[in-house]
Amino acid sequence: METIKEEILRLEPKIDLLHDLLGFGRFAEVTVTLDGFFLGRKHGDIGFNDFLGHPGEAAVKRTRRLFENLSSESREKIMLIFISKGFPTEFLQEHTYAAVNRKNG
């Protein structure tokens, strides 16, 4: 069975917002501030030293397309990762994922 990372990395584009948020891209880790901005921690760094700002509309649309092309199992796992890290789930799809709603409410 393919891992989430393997499944994402076989899709185009190869490096984008989804890759970065999951730690498969340019950054080892990304976090979101209370005011909704993103900070990145590069591989080898000890802190979130890169201000990424807020993703533009084009990046969010590409992320949604990538997310739609993943297996349902990977989509559910990624949705849970987004929720646990405080990332906006609207980056993945316009409406909240039903399986997660059942678990949380």
Secondary structure as a PSIPRED ss2 file (coil, helix, strand):
# PSIPRED VFORMAT (PSIPRED V4.0)

   1 M C   1.000  0.000  0.000
   2 E C   1.000  0.000  0.000
   3 T C   1.000  0.000  0.000
   4 I H   0.000  1.000  0.000
   5 K H   0.000  1.000  0.000
   6 E H   0.000  1.000  0.000
   7 E H   0.000  1.000  0.000
   8 I H   0.000  1.000  0.000
   9 L H   0.000  1.000  0.000
  10 R C   1.000  0.000  0.000
  11 L C   1.000  0.000  0.000
  12 E C   1.000  0.000  0.000
  13 P C   1.000  0.000  0.000
  14 K C   1.000  0.000  0.000
  15 I C   1.000  0.000  0.000
  16 D C   1.000  0.000  0.000
  17 L H   0.000  1.000  0.000
  18 L H   0.000  1.000  0.000
  19 H H   0.000  1.000  0.000
  20 D H   0.000  1.000  0.000
  21 L H   0.000  1.000  0.000
  22 L H   0.000  1.000  0.000
  23 G C   1.000  0.000  0.000
  24 F C   1.000  0.000  0.000
  25 G C   1.000  0.000  0.000
  26 R C   1.000  0.000  0.000
  27 F C   1.000  0.000  0.000
  28 A C   1.000  0.000  0.000
  29 E E   0.000  0.000  1.000
  30 V E   0.000  0.000  1.000
  31 T E   0.000  0.000  1.000
  32 V E   0.000  0.000  1.000
  33 T C   1.000  0.000  0.000
  34 L C   1.000  0.000  0.000
  35 D C   1.000  0.000  0.000
  36 G C   1.000  0.000  0.000
  37 F C   1.000  0.000  0.000
  38 F E   0.000  0.000  1.000
  39 L E   0.000  0.000  1.000
  40 G E   0.000  0.000  1.000
  41 R E   0.000  0.000  1.000
  42 K C   1.000  0.000  0.000
  43 H C   1.000  0.000  0.000
  44 G C   1.000  0.000  0.000
  45 D C   1.000  0.000  0.000
  46 I C   1.000  0.000  0.000
  47 G C   1.000  0.000  0.000
  48 F C   1.000  0.000  0.000
  49 N C   1.000  0.000  0.000
  50 D E   0.000  0.000  1.000
  51 F E   0.000  0.000  1.000
  52 L E   0.000  0.000  1.000
  53 G E   0.000  0.000  1.000
  54 H C   1.000  0.000  0.000
  55 P C   1.000  0.000  0.000
  56 G C   1.000  0.000  0.000
  57 E H   0.000  1.000  0.000
  58 A H   0.000  1.000  0.000
  59 A H   0.000  1.000  0.000
  60 V H   0.000  1.000  0.000
  61 K H   0.000  1.000  0.000
  62 R H   0.000  1.000  0.000
  63 T H   0.000  1.000  0.000
  64 R H   0.000  1.000  0.000
  65 R H   0.000  1.000  0.000
  66 L H   0.000  1.000  0.000
  67 F H   0.000  1.000  0.000
  68 E H   0.000  1.000  0.000
  69 N C   1.000  0.000  0.000
  70 L C   1.000  0.000  0.000
  71 S C   1.000  0.000  0.000
  72 S H   0.000  1.000  0.000
  73 E H   0.000  1.000  0.000
  74 S H   0.000  1.000  0.000
  75 R H   0.000  1.000  0.000
  76 E H   0.000  1.000  0.000
  77 K H   0.000  1.000  0.000
  78 I H   0.000  1.000  0.000
  79 M H   0.000  1.000  0.000
  80 L H   0.000  1.000  0.000
  81 I H   0.000  1.000  0.000
  82 F H   0.000  1.000  0.000
  83 I H   0.000  1.000  0.000
  84 S H   0.000  1.000  0.000
  85 K H   0.000  1.000  0.000
  86 G C   1.000  0.000  0.000
  87 F C   1.000  0.000  0.000
  88 P C   1.000  0.000  0.000
  89 T H   0.000  1.000  0.000
  90 E H   0.000  1.000  0.000
  91 F H   0.000  1.000  0.000
  92 L C   1.000  0.000  0.000
  93 Q C   1.000  0.000  0.000
  94 E C   1.000  0.000  0.000
  95 H C   1.000  0.000  0.000
  96 T C   1.000  0.000  0.000
  97 Y C   1.000  0.000  0.000
  98 A H   0.000  1.000  0.000
  99 A H   0.000  1.000  0.000
 100 V H   0.000  1.000  0.000
 101 N H   0.000  1.000  0.000
 102 R H   0.000  1.000  0.000
 103 K H   0.000  1.000  0.000
 104 N H   0.000  1.000  0.000
 105 G C   1.000  0.000  0.000
